[in-house]
Amino acid sequence: NDSGSGTRKRKSRWADDEPKLPTIQLPDFMKDFTGGIEFDPEIQALNARLLEISRMLQSGLPLDDRPEGARSPSPEPIYDNMGIRINTREYRARERLNKERQDIITQIIKRNPAFKPPADYRPPKLQK
Amino acid sequence: QKLMYQPGALATKVVCLTQVVSEDELKDDGEYEDILEDMRQEGGKFGNLVNVVIPRPGPDGQPAPGVGKVFLEYVDVDGAAKARTGLNGRKFGGNIVQAVFYPENKFAQGDYEA
């Protein structure tokens, strides 16, 4: 960063990367079914994060863009039988996001049993 | 099979954002710098930016070609493609941005009106 102290904190004119899909307003009679649950701020936060993760996973952009110095040490490499490394940084970042995504869906379902999870959602195993 | 030619559909290294900024905003040096910085920051998230061009109106306010557009030039088509997808439909200062590819030759010639 340049000089620092004098730089005023400026807000970017770019709006946050909000969901481009317009939120669908349910007709009034539908609200009885859901109990207005999707207006629960916690659910909204979870939904927002879910969308964000889905977008990150689909964007094809590097998922782990932390600079060299800011990363923790990598785990021991694991190779497949072709000798290609499996647990690359990118792979681990993707796994992490997938895991978070599954957890969020689990939480949403807990709050709203009527929520229809995406097709690739796997409910968590019951045993610990 | 139908061959479609749509301006902005052919992938290039240059992304043109339309309906982004107003002439008034560009007249002010401070705002112009701010916008430039916003573009560099946001555009840099998609790939390596080579150049950012924001055409400005003349000093007496006479209209200049390409005013209102913002051009982001990337090192490669890949970065430009990501930026086009990522920025299209986003809001910038209340305007909904449209992102299209821009012909590289025209951009190189300083022709901002295609």
gemmi code that builds the backbone of each chain (N, CA, C; Angstrom):
import gemmi

chains = {
    "A": [
        ("ASN", (0.830, -1.213, 0.000), (0.000, 0.000, 0.000), (0.867, 1.267, 0.000)),
        ("ASP", (0.330, 2.342, -0.546), (1.102, 3.578, -0.558), (1.003, 4.262, 0.806)),
        ("SER", (1.539, 5.451, 0.854), (1.831, 6.188, 2.086), (1.023, 5.776, 3.328)),
        ("GLY", (-0.223, 5.387, 3.157), (-0.961, 4.867, 4.303), (-1.795, 5.908, 5.002)),
        ("SER", (-1.228, 6.535, 6.032), (-1.982, 7.379, 6.950), (-2.950, 8.336, 6.242)),
        ("GLY", (-2.505, 8.970, 5.173), (-3.347, 9.968, 4.529), (-4.440, 9.378, 3.665)),
        ("THR", (-4.288, 8.118, 3.294), (-5.256, 7.527, 2.383), (-6.605, 7.378, 3.061)),
        ("ARG", (-7.605, 7.985, 2.470), (-8.924, 7.824, 3.084), (-9.495, 6.489, 2.649)),
        ("LYS", (-10.256, 5.929, 3.552), (-10.888, 4.640, 3.256), (-12.059, 4.917, 2.321)),
        ("ARG", (-11.947, 4.370, 1.128), (-12.954, 4.676, 0.117), (-13.726, 3.408, -0.210)),
        ("LYS", (-15.009, 3.577, -0.335), (-15.814, 2.414, -0.661), (-15.839, 2.265, -2.173)),
        ("SER", (-15.616, 1.062, -2.636), (-15.669, 0.814, -4.073), (-17.096, 1.036, -4.564)),
        ("ARG", (-17.190, 1.520, -5.794), (-18.529, 1.708, -6.346), (-19.149, 0.397, -6.781)),
        ("TRP", (-18.307, -0.612, -6.848), (-18.863, -1.909, -7.217), (-19.768, -2.394, -6.097)),
        ("ALA", (-20.980, -2.736, -6.449), (-21.859, -3.318, -5.455), (-21.296, -4.681, -5.096)),
        ("ASP", (-21.626, -5.145, -3.901), (-21.186, -6.486, -3.541), (-21.732, -7.453, -4.557)),
        ("ASP", (-21.018, -8.534, -4.708), (-21.437, -9.505, -5.704), (-22.705, -10.194, -5.238)),
        ("GLU", (-23.790, -9.463, -5.325), (-25.045, -9.986, -4.799), (-25.628, -10.999, -5.781)),
        ("PRO", (-26.486, -11.847, -5.288), (-27.113, -12.816, -6.188), (-27.820, -12.096, -7.326)),
        ("LYS", (-27.554, -12.547, -8.537), (-28.162, -11.883, -9.680), (-29.613, -12.323, -9.859)),
        ("LEU", (-29.908, -13.513, -9.342), (-31.285, -13.971, -9.464), (-32.167, -13.130, -8.557)),
        ("PRO", (-33.239, -12.618, -9.090), (-34.134, -11.861, -8.216), (-34.772, -12.819, -7.220)),
        ("THR", (-34.907, -12.372, -5.991), (-35.546, -13.249, -5.017), (-37.022, -13.336, -5.362)),
        ("ILE", (-37.512, -14.528, -5.333), (-38.898, -14.737, -5.735), (-39.811, -14.431, -4.557)),
        ("GLN", (-40.698, -13.523, -4.765), (-41.668, -13.197, -3.724), (-42.780, -14.229, -3.746)),
        ("LEU", (-42.970, -14.882, -2.614), (-44.021, -15.882, -2.569), (-45.366, -15.188, -2.447)),
        ("PRO", (-46.367, -15.758, -3.092), (-47.722, -15.220, -2.875), (-48.119, -15.410, -1.415)),
        ("ASP", (-49.041, -14.565, -0.954), (-49.362, -14.541, 0.469), (-49.756, -15.894, 1.040)),
        ("PHE", (-50.552, -16.638, 0.257), (-51.050, -17.896, 0.833), (-49.911, -18.881, 1.094)),
        ("MET", (-48.793, -18.716, 0.375), (-47.661, -19.612, 0.558), (-46.948, -19.362, 1.877)),
        ("LYS", (-47.085, -18.135, 2.368), (-46.345, -17.792, 3.584), (-46.800, -18.630, 4.770)),
        ("ASP", (-48.079, -19.080, 4.695), (-48.576, -19.911, 5.784), (-47.786, -21.209, 5.873)),
        ("PHE", (-47.385, -21.720, 4.710), (-46.639, -22.980, 4.708), (-45.261, -22.814, 5.330)),
        ("THR", (-44.626, -21.761, 4.923), (-43.238, -21.607, 5.333), (-43.110, -20.839, 6.631)),
        ("GLY", (-44.234, -20.213, 7.054), (-44.173, -19.423, 8.271), (-43.226, -18.248, 8.117)),
        ("GLY", (-43.060, -17.807, 6.894), (-42.193, -16.657, 6.647), (-40.762, -16.946, 7.011)),
        ("ILE", (-40.392, -18.220, 6.969), (-39.083, -18.610, 7.496), (-37.931, -18.036, 6.671)),
        ("GLU", (-38.188, -17.816, 5.377), (-37.072, -17.323, 4.563), (-36.757, -15.865, 4.847)),
        ("PHE", (-37.581, -15.221, 5.692), (-37.252, -13.844, 6.059), (-36.466, -13.801, 7.360)),
        ("ASP", (-36.295, -14.962, 7.955), (-35.438, -15.086, 9.119), (-34.018, -14.669, 8.727)),
        ("PRO", (-33.471, -13.658, 9.398), (-32.145, -13.167, 8.985), (-31.073, -14.252, 8.995)),
        ("GLU", (-31.192, -15.206, 9.921), (-30.178, -16.264, 9.962), (-30.238, -17.129, 8.713)),
        ("ILE", (-31.463, -17.444, 8.324), (-31.654, -18.230, 7.098), (-31.134, -17.442, 5.907)),
        ("GLN", (-31.408, -16.164, 5.911), (-30.945, -15.344, 4.790), (-29.429, -15.340, 4.711)),
        ("ALA", (-28.788, -15.231, 5.875), (-27.334, -15.231, 5.892), (-26.806, -16.559, 5.351)),
        ("LEU", (-27.446, -17.652, 5.793), (-27.015, -18.974, 5.338), (-27.208, -19.104, 3.830)),
        ("ASN", (-28.367, -18.638, 3.357), (-28.640, -18.707, 1.926), (-27.639, -17.892, 1.131)),
        ("ALA", (-27.306, -16.716, 1.670), (-26.375, -15.837, 0.968), (-25.011, -16.510, 0.849)),
        ("ARG", (-24.576, -17.118, 1.949), (-23.273, -17.785, 1.942), (-23.292, -18.984, 0.980)),
        ("LEU", (-24.425, -19.666, 0.973), (-24.588, -20.822, 0.091), (-24.424, -20.392, -1.369)),
        ("LEU", (-25.080, -19.292, -1.717), (-24.987, -18.776, -3.083), (-23.551, -18.381, -3.408)),
        ("GLU", (-22.926, -17.736, -2.429), (-21.561, -17.269, -2.633), (-20.638, -18.448, -2.908)),
        ("ILE", (-20.803, -19.488, -2.106), (-19.961, -20.673, -2.284), (-20.219, -21.306, -3.635)),
        ("SER", (-21.497, -21.438, -3.984), (-21.811, -22.053, -5.270), (-21.168, -21.267, -6.394)),
        ("ARG", (-21.206, -19.948, -6.266), (-20.636, -19.134, -7.330), (-19.124, -19.327, -7.392)),
        ("MET", (-18.494, -19.371, -6.202), (-17.039, -19.554, -6.187), (-16.658, -20.873, -6.836)),
        ("LEU", (-17.439, -21.909, -6.527), (-17.111, -23.229, -7.048), (-17.291, -23.273, -8.561)),
        ("GLN", (-18.244, -22.499, -9.058), (-18.519, -22.550, -10.491), (-17.681, -21.570, -11.291)),
        ("SER", (-17.101, -20.589, -10.609), (-16.466, -19.496, -11.348), (-15.212, -19.937, -12.076)),
        ("GLY", (-14.558, -20.986, -11.574), (-13.305, -21.394, -12.206), (-12.131, -20.518, -11.776)),
        ("LEU", (-12.382, -19.568, -10.906), (-11.288, -18.737, -10.408), (-10.530, -19.519, -9.341)),
        ("PRO", (-9.258, -19.157, -9.134), (-8.512, -19.842, -8.072), (-9.249, -19.692, -6.745)),
        ("LEU", (-9.388, -20.785, -6.026), (-10.181, -20.739, -4.810), (-9.350, -20.301, -3.622)),
        ("ASP", (-8.080, -20.572, -3.684), (-7.215, -20.224, -2.570), (-6.181, -19.227, -3.065)),
        ("ASP", (-6.493, -17.946, -2.914), (-5.573, -16.970, -3.475), (-4.781, -16.262, -2.387)),
        ("ARG", (-4.638, -16.933, -1.252), (-3.816, -16.317, -0.218), (-2.375, -16.253, -0.705)),
        ("PRO", (-1.696, -15.163, -0.440), (-0.320, -15.044, -0.913), (0.601, -15.996, -0.165)),
        ("GLU", (1.724, -16.266, -0.796), (2.713, -17.206, -0.297), (2.908, -17.149, 1.221)),
        ("GLY", (3.150, -15.963, 1.755), (3.508, -15.846, 3.162), (2.360, -16.114, 4.113)),
        ("ALA", (1.123, -15.977, 3.633), (-0.024, -16.007, 4.528), (-0.637, -17.391, 4.646)),
        ("ARG", (0.052, -18.400, 4.097), (-0.546, -19.731, 4.133), (0.087, -20.571, 5.231)),
        ("SER", (-0.697, -21.504, 5.722), (-0.119, -22.443, 6.667), (0.560, -23.555, 5.867)),
        ("PRO", (1.437, -24.309, 6.534), (2.189, -25.333, 5.809), (1.255, -26.355, 5.158)),
        ("SER", (1.637, -26.819, 3.977), (0.823, -27.812, 3.292), (0.976, -29.165, 3.971)),
        ("PRO", (-0.060, -29.984, 3.875), (0.075, -31.346, 4.397), (0.991, -32.163, 3.491)),
        ("GLU", (1.390, -33.339, 3.966), (2.183, -34.238, 3.131), (1.431, -34.489, 1.832)),
        ("PRO", (2.138, -34.506, 0.719), (1.436, -34.757, -0.547), (0.896, -36.184, -0.609)),
        ("ILE", (-0.239, -36.330, -1.269), (-0.797, -37.661, -1.533), (-0.854, -37.798, -3.059)),
        ("TYR", (-0.379, -38.938, -3.567), (-0.380, -39.124, -5.019), (-1.328, -40.253, -5.389)),
        ("ASP", (-1.907, -40.132, -6.591), (-2.712, -41.260, -7.057), (-1.790, -42.278, -7.722)),
        ("ASN", (-2.352, -43.366, -8.227), (-1.452, -44.398, -8.758), (-0.801, -44.024, -10.086)),
        ("MET", (-1.183, -42.875, -10.630), (-0.468, -42.365, -11.801), (0.664, -41.430, -11.382)),
        ("GLY", (0.798, -41.253, -10.103), (1.855, -40.368, -9.627), (1.478, -38.900, -9.678)),
        ("ILE", (0.196, -38.640, -9.851), (-0.242, -37.245, -9.874), (-0.728, -36.853, -8.493)),
        ("ARG", (-0.327, -35.676, -8.073), (-0.695, -35.270, -6.724), (-2.196, -35.032, -6.624)),
        ("ILE", (-2.779, -35.583, -5.570), (-4.228, -35.446, -5.394), (-4.546, -34.218, -4.565)),
        ("ASN", (-3.887, -34.105, -3.416), (-4.304, -33.057, -2.489), (-3.598, -31.732, -2.764)),
        ("THR", (-3.823, -31.217, -3.959), (-3.250, -29.909, -4.286), (-3.975, -28.833, -3.485)),
        ("ARG", (-3.365, -27.662, -3.458), (-3.973, -26.558, -2.720), (-5.393, -26.288, -3.232)),
        ("GLU", (-5.500, -26.295, -4.559), (-6.790, -26.029, -5.184), (-7.816, -27.096, -4.763)),
        ("TYR", (-7.354, -28.353, -4.781), (-8.232, -29.455, -4.423), (-8.702, -29.302, -2.977)),
        ("ARG", (-7.749, -28.959, -2.096), (-8.112, -28.833, -0.686), (-9.060, -27.662, -0.471)),
        ("ALA", (-8.831, -26.567, -1.206), (-9.715, -25.411, -1.080), (-11.127, -25.787, -1.527)),
        ("ARG", (-11.187, -26.558, -2.597), (-12.491, -26.971, -3.120), (-13.211, -27.883, -2.117)),
        ("GLU", (-12.444, -28.813, -1.554), (-13.019, -29.713, -0.552), (-13.579, -28.926, 0.621)),
        ("ARG", (-12.794, -27.910, 1.036), (-13.191, -27.100, 2.179), (-14.526, -26.418, 1.882)),
        ("LEU", (-14.628, -25.837, 0.679), (-15.862, -25.136, 0.318), (-17.030, -26.117, 0.215)),
        ("ASN", (-16.765, -27.267, -0.382), (-17.821, -28.275, -0.490), (-18.333, -28.675, 0.875)),
        ("LYS", (-17.395, -28.855, 1.788), (-17.753, -29.240, 3.153), (-18.620, -28.153, 3.786)),
        ("GLU", (-18.190, -26.900, 3.635), (-18.950, -25.804, 4.219), (-20.349, -25.741, 3.608)),
        ("ARG", (-20.381, -25.978, 2.306), (-21.656, -25.942, 1.601), (-22.605, -26.992, 2.169)),
        ("GLN", (-22.096, -28.204, 2.341), (-22.928, -29.276, 2.890), (-23.408, -28.905, 4.295)),
        ("ASP", (-22.488, -28.340, 5.091), (-22.867, -27.969, 6.460), (-23.966, -26.924, 6.470)),
        ("ILE", (-23.839, -25.958, 5.571), (-24.848, -24.905, 5.530), (-26.203, -25.482, 5.160)),
        ("ILE", (-26.195, -26.361, 4.177), (-27.467, -26.970, 3.768), (-28.077, -27.736, 4.947)),
        ("THR", (-27.225, -28.456, 5.669), (-27.715, -29.187, 6.838), (-28.383, -28.239, 7.838)),
        ("GLN", (-27.722, -27.086, 8.042), (-28.288, -26.119, 8.993), (-29.597, -25.543, 8.501)),
        ("ILE", (-29.661, -25.255, 7.197), (-30.904, -24.695, 6.661), (-32.035, -25.699, 6.833)),
        ("ILE", (-31.742, -26.954, 6.545), (-32.776, -27.978, 6.662), (-33.259, -28.086, 8.109)),
        ("LYS", (-32.308, -27.956, 9.045), (-32.676, -28.055, 10.447), (-33.700, -26.972, 10.815)),
        ("ARG", (-33.480, -25.783, 10.250), (-34.387, -24.684, 10.551), (-35.661, -24.737, 9.725)),
        ("ASN", (-35.535, -25.245, 8.526), (-36.672, -25.241, 7.630), (-36.760, -26.591, 6.924)),
        ("PRO", (-37.485, -27.524, 7.540), (-37.553, -28.882, 6.982), (-38.147, -28.911, 5.577)),
        ("ALA", (-38.832, -27.832, 5.189), (-39.438, -27.820, 3.854), (-38.423, -27.464, 2.768)),
        ("PHE", (-37.235, -27.051, 3.192), (-36.205, -26.656, 2.224), (-35.832, -27.829, 1.337)),
        ("LYS", (-35.802, -27.568, 0.036), (-35.439, -28.634, -0.898), (-33.947, -28.533, -1.198)),
        ("PRO", (-33.157, -29.462, -0.682), (-31.706, -29.358, -0.911), (-31.358, -29.673, -2.360)),
        ("PRO", (-30.216, -29.143, -2.838), (-29.786, -29.462, -4.191), (-29.524, -30.962, -4.339)),
        ("ALA", (-29.543, -31.431, -5.584), (-29.486, -32.862, -5.842), (-28.215, -33.512, -5.298)),
        ("ASP", (-27.120, -32.745, -5.236), (-25.863, -33.365, -4.825), (-25.639, -33.302, -3.310)),
        ("TYR", (-26.666, -32.898, -2.587), (-26.499, -32.812, -1.139), (-26.609, -34.189, -0.496)),
        ("ARG", (-25.647, -34.507, 0.348), (-25.684, -35.777, 1.081), (-25.885, -35.474, 2.555)),
        ("PRO", (-26.965, -35.976, 3.138), (-27.164, -35.718, 4.566), (-25.997, -36.292, 5.358)),
        ("PRO", (-25.638, -35.641, 6.455), (-24.500, -36.131, 7.239), (-24.826, -37.496, 7.825)),
        ("LYS", (-23.804, -38.321, 7.952), (-23.994, -39.641, 8.573), (-24.365, -39.433, 10.027)),
        ("LEU", (-25.225, -40.291, 10.521), (-25.702, -40.094, 11.885), (-24.659, -40.487, 12.913)),
        ("GLN", (-23.925, -41.553, 12.647), (-22.936, -41.971, 13.637), (-21.753, -40.998, 13.652)),
        ("LYS", (-21.166, -40.906, 14.827), (-20.031, -39.983, 14.946), (-18.749, -40.694, 14.531)),
    ],
    "B": [
        ("GLN", (-26.569, -25.710, -39.245), (-26.164, -24.975, -38.041), (-26.045, -23.483, -38.351)),
        ("LYS", (-26.599, -22.738, -37.454), (-26.646, -21.296, -37.678), (-25.364, -20.653, -37.159)),
        ("LEU", (-24.752, -19.901, -37.998), (-23.549, -19.191, -37.564), (-23.976, -17.841, -37.016)),
        ("MET", (-23.700, -17.664, -35.731), (-24.154, -16.416, -35.146), (-23.007, -15.437, -35.039)),
        ("TYR", (-23.193, -14.281, -35.593), (-22.221, -13.253, -35.278), (-22.896, -12.187, -34.454)),
        ("GLN", (-22.415, -12.078, -33.256), (-22.962, -11.072, -32.353), (-21.792, -10.241, -31.908)),
        ("PRO", (-21.891, -8.941, -32.008), (-20.758, -8.169, -31.506), (-20.576, -8.461, -30.022)),
        ("GLY", (-19.362, -8.656, -29.626), (-19.113, -8.905, -28.207), (-19.171, -10.366, -27.842)),
        ("ALA", (-19.512, -11.231, -28.800), (-19.614, -12.648, -28.461), (-18.277, -13.356, -28.673)),
        ("LEU", (-17.499, -12.828, -29.595), (-16.211, -13.443, -29.907), (-15.204, -13.083, -28.815)),
        ("ALA", (-14.601, -14.108, -28.226), (-13.724, -13.845, -27.090), (-12.449, -13.117, -27.513)),
        ("THR", (-12.127, -12.048, -26.817), (-10.880, -11.316, -27.030), (-10.253, -11.038, -25.672)),
        ("LYS", (-9.110, -10.355, -25.705), (-8.455, -10.032, -24.432), (-9.014, -8.754, -23.811)),
        ("VAL", (-9.899, -8.098, -24.549), (-10.406, -6.813, -24.072), (-11.888, -6.934, -23.733)),
        ("VAL", (-12.205, -6.528, -22.513), (-13.603, -6.516, -22.097), (-14.065, -5.070, -22.038)),
        ("CYS", (-15.224, -4.845, -22.624), (-15.789, -3.501, -22.599), (-17.010, -3.516, -21.695)),
        ("LEU", (-16.991, -2.628, -20.698), (-18.145, -2.486, -19.824), (-18.953, -1.297, -20.309)),
        ("THR", (-20.208, -1.534, -20.584), (-21.026, -0.428, -21.078), (-21.987, 0.017, -19.995)),
        ("GLN", (-22.468, 1.218, -20.148), (-23.426, 1.830, -19.213), (-22.869, 1.854, -17.803)),
        ("VAL", (-21.618, 2.221, -17.688), (-20.986, 2.172, -16.382), (-20.956, 3.530, -15.715)),
        ("VAL", (-20.407, 4.499, -16.441), (-20.169, 5.797, -15.824), (-20.843, 6.906, -16.619)),
        ("SER", (-21.127, 7.995, -15.950), (-21.750, 9.122, -16.631), (-20.680, 10.150, -16.974)),
        ("GLU", (-21.015, 10.979, -17.951), (-20.091, 12.010, -18.391), (-19.699, 12.928, -17.230)),
        ("ASP", (-20.682, 13.246, -16.402), (-20.421, 14.170, -15.289), (-19.367, 13.625, -14.329)),
        ("GLU", (-19.485, 12.332, -14.033), (-18.530, 11.730, -13.108), (-17.112, 11.834, -13.655)),
        ("LEU", (-17.002, 11.693, -14.979), (-15.684, 11.642, -15.594), (-15.026, 13.011, -15.671)),
        ("LYS", (-15.842, 14.064, -15.625), (-15.281, 15.413, -15.715), (-14.436, 15.738, -14.499)),
        ("ASP", (-14.831, 15.157, -13.376), (-14.132, 15.446, -12.132), (-12.901, 14.538, -12.003)),
        ("ASP", (-11.734, 15.163, -11.864), (-10.489, 14.386, -11.812), (-10.490, 13.373, -10.672)),
        ("GLY", (-10.971, 13.811, -9.505), (-10.969, 12.930, -8.343), (-11.840, 11.709, -8.583)),
        ("GLU", (-13.031, 11.957, -9.089), (-13.955, 10.845, -9.333), (-13.398, 9.921, -10.398)),
        ("TYR", (-12.796, 10.529, -11.409), (-12.212, 9.731, -12.475), (-11.154, 8.780, -11.916)),
        ("GLU", (-10.296, 9.313, -11.047), (-9.258, 8.479, -10.426), (-9.880, 7.368, -9.582)),
        ("ASP", (-10.934, 7.746, -8.845), (-11.619, 6.748, -8.014), (-12.153, 5.602, -8.863)),
        ("ILE", (-12.799, 5.996, -9.940), (-13.411, 4.977, -10.806), (-12.328, 4.081, -11.392)),
        ("LEU", (-11.229, 4.719, -11.816), (-10.106, 3.969, -12.368), (-9.611, 2.934, -11.355)),
        ("GLU", (-9.494, 3.396, -10.106), (-9.005, 2.519, -9.053), (-9.983, 1.365, -8.792)),
        ("ASP", (-11.259, 1.689, -8.752), (-12.278, 0.650, -8.567), (-12.167, -0.412, -9.648)),
        ("MET", (-11.948, 0.060, -10.866), (-11.884, -0.856, -12.005), (-10.650, -1.746, -11.908)),
        ("ARG", (-9.530, -1.133, -11.523), (-8.305, -1.923, -11.405), (-8.462, -3.000, -10.347)),
        ("GLN", (-9.049, -2.583, -9.217), (-9.211, -3.536, -8.113), (-10.111, -4.693, -8.499)),
        ("GLU", (-11.300, -4.332, -8.990), (-12.285, -5.374, -9.278), (-11.840, -6.198, -10.484)),
        ("GLY", (-11.340, -5.505, -11.498), (-10.909, -6.196, -12.712), (-9.737, -7.119, -12.455)),
        ("GLY", (-8.872, -6.729, -11.503), (-7.696, -7.518, -11.205), (-8.016, -8.853, -10.548)),
        ("LYS", (-9.247, -8.996, -10.087), (-9.624, -10.250, -9.441), (-9.792, -11.380, -10.445)),
        ("PHE", (-9.915, -11.043, -11.711), (-10.236, -12.067, -12.701), (-9.029, -12.512, -13.511)),
        ("GLY", (-7.985, -11.697, -13.491), (-6.815, -12.051, -14.278), (-5.831, -10.900, -14.231)),
        ("ASN", (-4.737, -11.049, -14.962), (-3.756, -9.973, -14.962), (-4.166, -8.867, -15.922)),
        ("LEU", (-4.406, -7.705, -15.357), (-4.812, -6.566, -16.169), (-3.587, -5.923, -16.806)),
        ("VAL", (-3.693, -5.633, -18.084), (-2.622, -4.933, -18.766), (-2.906, -3.438, -18.757)),
        ("ASN", (-4.164, -3.130, -18.970), (-4.506, -1.735, -19.175), (-5.981, -1.510, -18.845)),
        ("VAL", (-6.240, -0.337, -18.278), (-7.623, 0.072, -18.058), (-7.813, 1.410, -18.752)),
        ("VAL", (-8.781, 1.475, -19.638), (-9.025, 2.733, -20.353), (-10.452, 3.192, -20.092)),
        ("ILE", (-10.569, 4.427, -19.636), (-11.892, 5.024, -19.454), (-11.935, 6.315, -20.273)),
        ("PRO", (-12.557, 6.279, -21.428), (-12.623, 7.500, -22.243), (-13.312, 8.633, -21.484)),
        ("ARG", (-12.727, 9.833, -21.592), (-13.296, 10.991, -20.884), (-13.736, 12.045, -21.901)),
        ("PRO", (-14.728, 12.831, -21.513), (-15.136, 13.923, -22.395), (-14.042, 14.986, -22.455)),
        ("GLY", (-14.036, 15.770, -23.511), (-13.034, 16.825, -23.670), (-13.152, 17.859, -22.568)),
        ("PRO", (-12.125, 18.705, -22.442), (-12.094, 19.690, -21.354), (-13.286, 20.644, -21.386)),
        ("ASP", (-13.803, 20.933, -22.575), (-14.944, 21.837, -22.642), (-16.253, 21.071, -22.604)),
        ("GLY", (-16.175, 19.816, -22.284), (-17.380, 19.018, -22.174), (-17.891, 18.521, -23.516)),
        ("GLN", (-17.101, 18.705, -24.581), (-17.594, 18.194, -25.855), (-17.555, 16.672, -25.825)),
        ("PRO", (-18.573, 16.062, -26.416), (-18.647, 14.610, -26.330), (-17.461, 13.941, -27.022)),
        ("ALA", (-16.972, 12.871, -26.420), (-15.875, 12.124, -27.014), (-16.349, 10.695, -27.247)),
        ("PRO", (-15.745, 10.021, -28.214), (-16.179, 8.652, -28.501), (-15.941, 7.719, -27.315)),
        ("GLY", (-16.917, 6.882, -27.076), (-16.736, 5.835, -26.069), (-16.952, 6.300, -24.638)),
        ("VAL", (-17.420, 7.526, -24.433), (-17.636, 7.981, -23.059), (-18.793, 7.198, -22.437)),
        ("GLY", (-18.568, 6.729, -21.230), (-19.563, 5.901, -20.563), (-19.118, 4.453, -20.513)),
        ("LYS", (-18.124, 4.136, -21.375), (-17.612, 2.767, -21.374), (-16.328, 2.682, -20.554)),
        ("VAL", (-16.026, 1.466, -20.163), (-14.748, 1.195, -19.498), (-14.136, -0.025, -20.176)),
        ("PHE", (-12.852, 0.076, -20.517), (-12.188, -1.030, -21.191), (-11.159, -1.676, -20.273)),
        ("LEU", (-11.241, -2.970, -20.171), (-10.276, -3.711, -19.370), (-9.508, -4.643, -20.300)),
        ("GLU", (-8.206, -4.422, -20.399), (-7.398, -5.289, -21.247), (-6.635, -6.269, -20.381)),
        ("TYR", (-6.728, -7.544, -20.719), (-6.057, -8.588, -19.946), (-4.892, -9.181, -20.727)),
        ("VAL", (-4.043, -9.865, -19.979), (-2.910, -10.547, -20.586), (-3.392, -11.620, -21.563)),
        ("ASP", (-4.473, -12.291, -21.173), (-4.950, -13.381, -22.019), (-6.473, -13.379, -22.104)),
        ("VAL", (-6.967, -14.168, -23.051), (-8.412, -14.273, -23.257), (-9.087, -14.875, -22.025)),
        ("ASP", (-8.340, -15.749, -21.367), (-8.876, -16.417, -20.191), (-9.340, -15.420, -19.120)),
        ("GLY", (-8.437, -14.488, -18.804), (-8.778, -13.473, -17.802), (-9.963, -12.641, -18.253)),
        ("ALA", (-9.935, -12.279, -19.527), (-11.014, -11.448, -20.069), (-12.344, -12.192, -19.999)),
        ("ALA", (-12.287, -13.488, -20.284), (-13.530, -14.271, -20.283), (-14.115, -14.344, -18.872)),
        ("LYS", (-13.218, -14.528, -17.891), (-13.693, -14.581, -16.507), (-14.285, -13.241, -16.089)),
        ("ALA", (-13.613, -12.180, -16.505), (-14.098, -10.848, -16.144), (-15.454, -10.583, -16.788)),
        ("ARG", (-15.582, -11.006, -18.028), (-16.842, -10.753, -18.717), (-17.984, -11.450, -17.978)),
        ("THR", (-17.749, -12.712, -17.631), (-18.782, -13.455, -16.922), (-19.023, -12.872, -15.535)),
        ("GLY", (-17.906, -12.523, -14.877), (-18.018, -12.081, -13.495), (-18.613, -10.697, -13.332)),
        ("LEU", (-18.393, -9.845, -14.308), (-18.831, -8.457, -14.145), (-20.177, -8.178, -14.809)),
        ("ASN", (-20.530, -8.997, -15.769), (-21.789, -8.767, -16.470), (-22.961, -8.865, -15.497)),
        ("GLY", (-23.764, -7.813, -15.469), (-24.930, -7.825, -14.581), (-24.658, -7.286, -13.195)),
        ("ARG", (-23.369, -7.048, -12.879), (-23.041, -6.462, -11.578), (-23.408, -4.987, -11.578)),
        ("LYS", (-23.571, -4.469, -10.372), (-23.913, -3.055, -10.263), (-22.687, -2.228, -9.950)),
        ("PHE", (-22.541, -1.142, -10.663), (-21.461, -0.200, -10.377), (-22.089, 1.169, -10.162)),
        ("GLY", (-22.012, 1.649, -8.929), (-22.613, 2.939, -8.609), (-24.057, 3.037, -9.045)),
        ("GLY", (-24.786, 1.945, -8.917), (-26.209, 1.977, -9.234), (-26.528, 1.597, -10.677)),
        ("ASN", (-25.500, 1.564, -11.539), (-25.762, 1.151, -12.916), (-25.524, -0.340, -13.061)),
        ("ILE", (-26.388, -0.972, -13.807), (-26.169, -2.398, -14.065), (-25.237, -2.522, -15.265)),
        ("VAL", (-24.094, -3.111, -15.005), (-23.028, -3.160, -16.000), (-23.269, -4.287, -17.002)),
        ("GLN", (-23.026, -3.949, -18.266), (-23.013, -4.994, -19.275), (-21.577, -5.175, -19.720)),
        ("ALA", (-21.144, -6.414, -19.767), (-19.761, -6.671, -20.155), (-19.739, -7.454, -21.464)),
        ("VAL", (-18.994, -6.942, -22.437), (-18.864, -7.633, -23.723), (-17.390, -7.655, -24.123)),
        ("PHE", (-17.040, -8.604, -24.979), (-15.687, -8.597, -25.537), (-15.597, -7.476, -26.565)),
        ("TYR", (-14.393, -6.922, -26.678), (-14.206, -5.809, -27.607), (-13.089, -6.182, -28.582)),
        ("PRO", (-13.263, -5.845, -29.873), (-12.230, -6.237, -30.849), (-10.862, -5.675, -30.471)),
        ("GLU", (-9.873, -6.567, -30.415), (-8.540, -6.141, -29.986), (-7.924, -5.113, -30.920)),
        ("ASN", (-8.138, -5.311, -32.233), (-7.503, -4.384, -33.181), (-8.043, -2.970, -33.006)),
        ("LYS", (-9.371, -2.889, -32.809), (-9.963, -1.556, -32.646), (-9.466, -0.910, -31.366)),
        ("PHE", (-9.372, -1.721, -30.320), (-8.906, -1.192, -29.048), (-7.478, -0.661, -29.203)),
        ("ALA", (-6.650, -1.446, -29.892), (-5.255, -1.057, -30.079), (-5.148, 0.251, -30.850)),
        ("GLN", (-6.098, 0.468, -31.763), (-6.068, 1.698, -32.564), (-6.680, 2.884, -31.822)),
        ("GLY", (-7.165, 2.625, -30.629), (-7.790, 3.725, -29.888), (-9.193, 4.026, -30.376)),
        ("ASP", (-9.783, 3.051, -31.063), (-11.163, 3.218, -31.527), (-12.090, 2.636, -30.474)),
        ("TYR", (-12.783, 3.500, -29.775), (-13.604, 3.047, -28.659), (-15.095, 3.059, -28.977)),
        ("GLU", (-15.400, 3.146, -30.248), (-16.813, 3.329, -30.560), (-17.467, 2.136, -31.232)),
        ("ALA", (-16.770, 1.038, -31.351), (-17.353, -0.106, -32.055), (-18.587, -0.610, -31.311)),
    ],
}
model = gemmi.Model(1)
for chain_id, residues in chains.items():
    chain = gemmi.Chain(chain_id)
    for i, (resn, *xyz) in enumerate(residues, 1):
        res = gemmi.Residue()
        res.name, res.seqid = resn, gemmi.SeqId(i, " ")
        for name, pos in zip(("N", "CA", "C"), xyz):
            atom = gemmi.Atom()
            atom.name, atom.element = name, gemmi.Element(name[0])
            atom.pos, atom.b_iso = gemmi.Position(*pos), 0.0
            res.add_atom(atom)
        chain.add_residue(res)
    model.add_chain(chain)
structure = gemmi.Structure()
structure.add_model(model)
structure.setup_entities()
